[in-house]
Amino acid sequence: MTSGVTSSLTAYTPTVQGNAANRRVPDETALSESEQQALTQLEARDKQVRAHEQAHVSAGGELITSGASFTYQVGPDNKRYAVAGEVGIDTSPGSTPEETLERATRIRAAALAPADPSAQDRQVAAQADRMAIEARQEINAQAKADPALAERRETALNQLVSQVSATPTARPTIDTYA
């Protein structure tokens, strides 16, 4: 299983004295200018991280092994904001070279689904590319050994390419654990 990328934005580090029951939630109008700016940054980051992770989930379909999980930071308003996240995706090969090729294509699409893929996302996509290359090599080796099998597989692969080409690219403004 490979997970999404992790990053963090440290915009505000709360200093809390006493226990949680004694914390008061500050009124947004009572926040200082720097606290309000930190809050604005945290809110934007939260939206970005959630959208990024949702892009992975939407594109990954049944390959997703765990939904989005987030790392939170407490803002000056004492609310939690997502600053990082990840999604689990099954990167295991299929039971046949054709199935592996199909899975690799879907893994790559899920990894690169966010508008701004992270370094980890690109790493997962590269792993999927390597998986696809190995599957193609195995398909070619089997085709040389059995020409009739090669013709059936070519037909199946052409159908797969047609399906993938006809499928719209999932590129919503979703930003995951970037």
Wavefront OBJ file of the C-alpha trace (Angstrom):
o trace
v 0.000 0.000 0.000
v 1.298 3.420 -0.838
v 0.075 6.545 0.814
v -0.295 10.083 -0.339
v 2.128 12.860 0.337
v 2.710 14.549 3.621
v 3.491 18.182 4.078
v 2.821 20.722 6.677
v 2.224 24.423 6.950
v 3.015 26.015 10.255
v 1.020 29.191 10.281
v 0.095 29.366 13.921
v 1.181 27.513 17.004
v -1.270 28.003 19.843
v -0.087 28.496 23.357
v -2.665 26.897 25.584
v -2.532 27.154 29.317
v -4.770 25.014 31.479
v -6.888 22.120 30.339
v -9.278 21.964 27.408
v -12.279 22.707 29.595
v -10.759 26.067 30.553
v -10.114 27.150 26.966
v -12.336 29.826 25.656
v -13.028 30.190 21.968
v -11.938 33.670 20.991
v -14.307 35.894 19.081
v -12.961 36.368 15.548
v -13.270 40.123 16.021
v -11.030 39.830 19.091
v -8.211 38.212 17.122
v -5.152 40.267 16.406
v -4.251 41.058 12.825
v -1.529 38.371 12.804
v -3.925 35.805 14.307
v -6.564 36.681 11.706
v -3.955 36.303 8.963
v -2.894 32.922 10.395
v -6.549 31.868 10.547
v -7.067 32.843 6.901
v -3.990 30.812 5.900
v -5.182 27.798 7.886
v -8.648 27.957 6.352
v -7.165 28.097 2.845
v -4.768 25.250 3.579
v -7.600 23.143 5.020
v -9.636 23.554 1.816
v -6.597 22.816 -0.343
v -5.648 19.650 1.571
v -9.202 18.296 1.618
v -9.673 18.956 -2.104
v -6.324 17.298 -2.926
v -7.177 14.142 -0.999
v -10.690 14.007 -2.449
v -9.182 14.051 -5.961
v -7.188 10.921 -5.097
v -10.247 9.189 -3.647
v -12.454 10.100 -6.619
v -9.952 8.902 -9.204
v -8.806 5.818 -7.296
v -12.146 4.055 -7.008
v -11.882 0.537 -5.605
v -8.077 0.769 -5.449
v -8.402 3.114 -2.475
v -7.626 1.108 0.672
v -8.287 3.859 3.186
v -10.093 7.133 2.897
v -8.401 10.420 3.512
v -6.754 10.878 6.871
v -5.597 14.276 7.988
v -3.094 15.923 10.261
v -4.614 18.884 12.031
v -3.371 22.109 13.495
v -5.309 24.159 16.031
v -5.888 27.713 14.895
v -6.123 30.887 16.926
v -9.877 30.275 17.124
v -9.184 26.895 18.824
v -10.640 24.999 15.848
v -8.790 22.203 14.051
v -7.656 22.727 10.468
v -6.291 20.048 8.126
v -2.723 20.920 7.157
v -1.700 17.577 5.669
v -3.363 14.369 4.569
v -2.969 11.040 2.868
v -4.964 8.364 1.082
v -4.062 4.673 0.963
v -4.028 3.025 -2.460
v -3.452 -0.609 -3.368
v -0.434 -0.751 -5.674
v -0.246 -4.540 -5.937
v -0.086 -6.089 -9.417
v -3.027 -7.878 -10.985
v -3.324 -11.624 -11.524
v -2.505 -11.295 -15.255
v -0.233 -8.917 -17.145
v -3.302 -7.282 -18.701
v -4.898 -6.753 -15.313
v -1.614 -5.361 -13.993
v -1.454 -2.941 -16.916
v -5.005 -1.788 -16.230
v -4.309 -1.373 -12.489
v -1.105 0.565 -13.217
v -3.050 2.951 -15.444
v -5.641 3.546 -12.724
v -3.007 3.931 -9.987
v -1.203 6.529 -12.076
v -4.448 8.406 -12.735
v -5.309 8.431 -9.023
v -1.831 9.602 -8.036
v -1.874 12.468 -10.526
v -5.549 13.415 -10.064
v -4.935 16.547 -7.950
v -4.309 19.789 -9.794
v -0.955 20.088 -8.018
v 0.440 16.582 -7.388
v 2.978 16.364 -4.595
v 6.392 14.708 -4.782
v 4.910 11.594 -3.166
v 2.084 11.590 -5.717
v 4.627 11.735 -8.540
v 6.599 8.924 -6.913
v 3.500 6.697 -6.824
v 2.800 7.560 -10.487
v 6.391 6.595 -11.394
v 5.939 3.281 -9.551
v 2.770 2.679 -11.591
v 4.675 3.485 -14.799
v 7.317 0.876 -13.900
v 4.552 -1.639 -13.178
v 3.013 -0.930 -16.609
v 6.355 -1.347 -18.381
v 6.918 -4.725 -16.730
v 3.384 -5.835 -17.638
v 3.905 -4.810 -21.272
v 7.202 -6.698 -21.375
v 5.496 -9.820 -20.051
v 2.651 -9.438 -22.557
v 5.176 -9.104 -25.400
v 7.137 -12.164 -24.241
v 3.949 -14.236 -24.085
v 2.876 -12.935 -27.509
v 6.109 -14.144 -29.087
v 5.515 -17.591 -27.620
v 1.871 -17.829 -28.780
v 0.763 -15.684 -31.788
v -2.965 -16.517 -31.305
v -2.755 -15.328 -27.713
v -1.058 -12.169 -28.941
v -3.982 -11.364 -31.242
v -6.561 -11.857 -28.461
v -4.537 -9.724 -26.078
v -4.058 -6.971 -28.624
v -7.811 -6.801 -29.122
v -8.345 -6.655 -25.352
v -5.675 -3.968 -24.954
v -7.185 -1.869 -27.739
v -10.541 -2.060 -25.980
v -8.889 -1.007 -22.718
v -7.147 1.930 -24.399
v -10.479 2.989 -25.909
v -12.142 2.853 -22.499
v -9.377 4.817 -20.814
v -9.331 7.391 -23.613
v -13.106 7.812 -23.390
v -13.026 8.283 -19.615
v -12.874 11.977 -18.686
v -9.856 12.917 -16.633
v -10.727 13.518 -12.977
v -9.181 16.945 -12.454
v -11.356 18.742 -9.931
v -9.705 21.312 -7.744
v -8.854 18.772 -5.089
v -5.659 18.980 -3.132
v -4.484 16.105 -0.988
v -1.866 15.764 1.593
v 0.406 17.891 -0.461
l 1 2 3 4 5 6 7 8 9 10 11 12 13 14 15 16 17 18 19 20 21 22 23 24 25 26 27 28 29 30 31 32 33 34 35 36 37 38 39 40 41 42 43 44 45 46 47 48 49 50 51 52 53 54 55 56 57 58 59 60 61 62 63 64 65 66 67 68 69 70 71 72 73 74 75 76 77 78 79 80 81 82 83 84 85 86 87 88 89 90 91 92 93 94 95 96 97 98 99 100 101 102 103 104 105 106 107 108 109 110 111 112 113 114 115 116 117 118 119 120 121 122 123 124 125 126 127 128 129 130 131 132 133 134 135 136 137 138 139 140 141 142 143 144 145 146 147 148 149 150 151 152 153 154 155 156 157 158 159 160 161 162 163 164 165 166 167 168 169 170 171 172 173 174 175 176 177 178
